[in-house]
């Protein structure tokens, strides 16, 4: 029962979270036992606590599975069409191009955490996960990601304001962020965001 469900719903090398295996008529203890049996037979492999995958054979005939970044992305950021989070802090500043620092710990803002900001270890990699100011959706993820960075911009900025403004303008255009989107959420952030928002002259960039 469980193996058929997994084969129908997951791809090779894709993270399978034990917490997601909600099958009618199959209790959690029974699911746990079946997973153990499937791992013993080599049909599944365990990546980390509560994380499994269907092994994918490489050209060298060794089993290939997910890495820590992939597991974190599936758990906290997005899976399929579902969006639950975004990269933040130095991680996003580096992606945006306003910082050259490569963060030691990847920072994520996600709906999928109910606790205070915390460090999460996946495999051998560390992630810092915190809650958003409002629920993240596919419709608001980019504006929330931008404003999360703006609220502490001076901490991450390693280029001129003109260069940063250009990077933000590219991001705004790429994701079609409107002034109405910013107006809807900006008051959920600390007052400092207004200073950075206007100093970056982003109001002139938004439609």
N, C-alpha and C positions, 0 to 999 in steps of 0.2 A: 504493500500500500504506500508506504513512505517513499520508497525508491522510485516508484512509478510517478508519484507526485513531483519529486525532485527532477526527474528526467524531462517531465513535461513543462516545468516552469523555470528551469535554470539552464544556463549554458556552461560548457566546460570552462573551468578556471574562474568562474564567477563566485563571489562570496555567497555563502548560504548561512543565514543567521538562525540559530536554533530558536530564538524568540519569534521568528516569522513563520515557523512551521506549525500553523494552526489548522489541523485537519480534523474534521468532524469524526468522532468515534475513536480518535487516537489521543490518549493521554500524554502528558509531558514525560512521565517515567517510561512509558512504552516507546515514545519517539526517541528518547535518549538511548534506550537499549538497542533499538533498530539502527541508530546512527553508529553506535559502537560496533555492531555486527557488520555493517556495510564498510566501515573503515578497516576492520580485520580482514575482510575479503578483498580489499583494494578497490572497491567500487567508488568509495569516497575517501577523501583525506581530510584530516583536521589541520586547520591553519593556526588557530588560536582558541582560547576558551570560548565556546559557543559559536565558533566560525568554522565552516566546512566548505568543501568544494569538490566538484567532479574533476578528477585529474585529467589533464590534457597532455598527451604525449608530444614531446619535442622531437626534433630531428635526431637528437642524441638518445632518444627513447627514455628520457627521464621525465618525471611528472612535473608539469608546470601548473602553478596555481596563482592566486592573487598575491599582490604585495601589500605592504602596510598602507600606502597611499590609496590604493584601490578600495581596500576594506573601509578606510576612513571616509572616503567619498561616498560609498554606498550607504554607510551607517548614518552619516551626519549631513551630507550635502545633496545628493540626488541619486535616484534610481529610476531608470526608465523615464516616464514623463512626470514623475513626482519630484518636486524641488523642496528641500527642507533646510537648506543652509547655504553658506558662502564662505570663502576664504577671507581672512581679515588680517589686520595688523601689518606687521612686516611682510607677511606672506603675500598679501594683496598689493602692498606698496611695491614690492619687487616685481610682481606680475604686471602692474600698471606701468612700471618703468620710472618711478620717482625715487626709488631706493635701489642700491646695489647690494644691500645686505642680504645674505642668504640665511634665513632664520634657522636656528637650531631646533626650535619647536614650532611646528606648523599651527597657526591659530585659525580656529573655525568658529563661526557663529551658527547655531543650529536650533531648530525646533525640538530636535530629538535629545534634549537633556533637560532634566527637571531639577537639577541641583545647582548650587552656586558654581561659579567658574572653576573648572577642574582640569587637572592634567590626566590624560588618558594614554595608556601605553598599548600600542597595537604592534604585535611582533616585537621588534627591537626599536621601534620609532615612537617618539612622544608627540602628542597633540594636545593643544590647549583649547578646550571647548567651553563656550559660554552661551547663554540664552540671548535671543534677540529682543529688541524693544517692543516689537510686535510680531505677530506670526509671519513667517517668510512664506511667500508663494511664488509661483512662476511669474506672476504679474508684477510683483514688487521687489524681487530679489536684487535687481541691479541698482535701483535707487537706494535701497537699504545698504547695500554693500558700499556704495559711494559715500553715503553720509556717515557710515560707521568709520570710514577712514578719515573723513573731514573733521570729525569731532576731536581727533588727536593728531592732526596733520603734522604739526611741528616736530613731533616725536620721530616721525618716519621720513620726513622730507630731506633728501640729499641732493637736490638740484635747485635751480632758481625758481621763483614763483612763476615766471613766464614759461619756463619749460614744463612745470607742473600743470599750469593752466592749459597748455597745449595737450598734455596727456589726458587730463580730465575731459577736455572738449572732444577728443577722439572717442573716449569711452561713452560720453553722453550721446554722440552721434551714432556710434555702433549699436547701442542698445535703445535708441529712440526714447531717451528720458525727457520728459516734459516738465515745465515749471509747475504744473498742477500736481505732478507726482511728488516733487520736492515739498511743495506747500502742504501736502497731505500728511507728511511724516516728520517734518523738520522739528516741530515742537516737542517731539518725543525724545529729543536728544538734549544734552547739556548746552547751556548758553554759548559756550565756546564755539559751537558749530556755526553760529551766525557770523562771528568774526572771520573765521576761515572761509566761509562761503562767499562773503562779500569781498574779502581781500583777494580771493582768487577770481573775482568778477564773473562767477559762474552764472549769475542772473542774466548776463548779456549773451551767454552761450545757449541757454535754454529757450525753447520755443514756447 
